[in-house]
């Protein structure tokens, strides 16, 4: 019998390509470069443009990296990703978030590093809702931990050193 050999498609090629692109996206050097280029926050479109990826490819890679806790993200009210940063590094912060961290850092000298919503809102002359939202983000960014009704600085939060 003369049968031609059966040729199977390479099923691993798309997976290898995806892993290669994923490694490029989460590469610390690439993320640091993008963070310097986009100090207000790295958007998924910035990642796609820098690596020459389609937006959906970059979005899928970012979502997988978020699930694997290699990246962190700030999301909008609809759950869409606004910007990302490497886990264990300082994210871009709003003025209120920076002020809350500075206030907690200064309070270290006076006693325990605790932030209370009502006290912080009075000190900063903003509403408690704004302070709560800022504190929720700082907790999700691993800069603060929540302990009952108070918030405490994490080691990463103690490194926040932007000049006032």
Rosetta blueprint (number, residue, H / E / L):
1 X L
2 X L
3 X L
4 X L
5 X L
6 X L
7 X L
8 X L
9 X L
10 X L
11 X L
12 X L
13 X H
14 X H
15 X H
16 X H
17 X H
18 X H
19 X H
20 X H
21 X H
22 X H
23 X H
24 X H
25 X H
26 X H
27 X L
28 X H
29 X H
30 X H
31 X H
32 X H
33 X H
34 X H
35 X H
36 X H
37 X H
38 X L
39 X L
40 X L
41 X L
42 X E
43 X L
44 X H
45 X H
46 X H
47 X H
48 X H
49 X H
50 X H
51 X H
52 X L
53 X L
54 X L
55 X H
56 X H
57 X H
58 X H
59 X H
60 X H
61 X H
62 X H
63 X H
64 X H
65 X H
66 X H
67 X H
68 X L
69 X L
70 X L
71 X E
72 X E
73 X E
74 X E
75 X E
76 X L
77 X L
78 X L
79 X L
80 X L
81 X E
82 X E
83 X E
84 X E
85 X E
86 X E
87 X L
88 X L
89 X L
90 X L
91 X L
92 X L
93 X L
94 X L
95 X H
96 X H
97 X H
98 X H
99 X H
100 X H
101 X H
102 X H
103 X H
104 X H
105 X H
106 X H
107 X H
108 X H
109 X H
110 X H
111 X L
112 X L
113 X L
114 X E
115 X E
116 X E
117 X H
118 X H
119 X H
120 X H
121 X H
122 X H
123 X H
124 X H
125 X L
126 X L
127 X L
128 X H
129 X H
130 X H
131 X H
132 X H
133 X H
134 X H
135 X H
136 X H
137 X H
138 X H
139 X H
140 X H
141 X L
142 X L
143 X L
144 X E
145 X E
146 X E
147 X E
148 X L
149 X L
150 X E
151 X E
152 X E
153 X E
154 X L
155 X L
156 X L
157 X H
158 X H
159 X H
160 X L
161 X L
162 X L
163 X L
164 X L
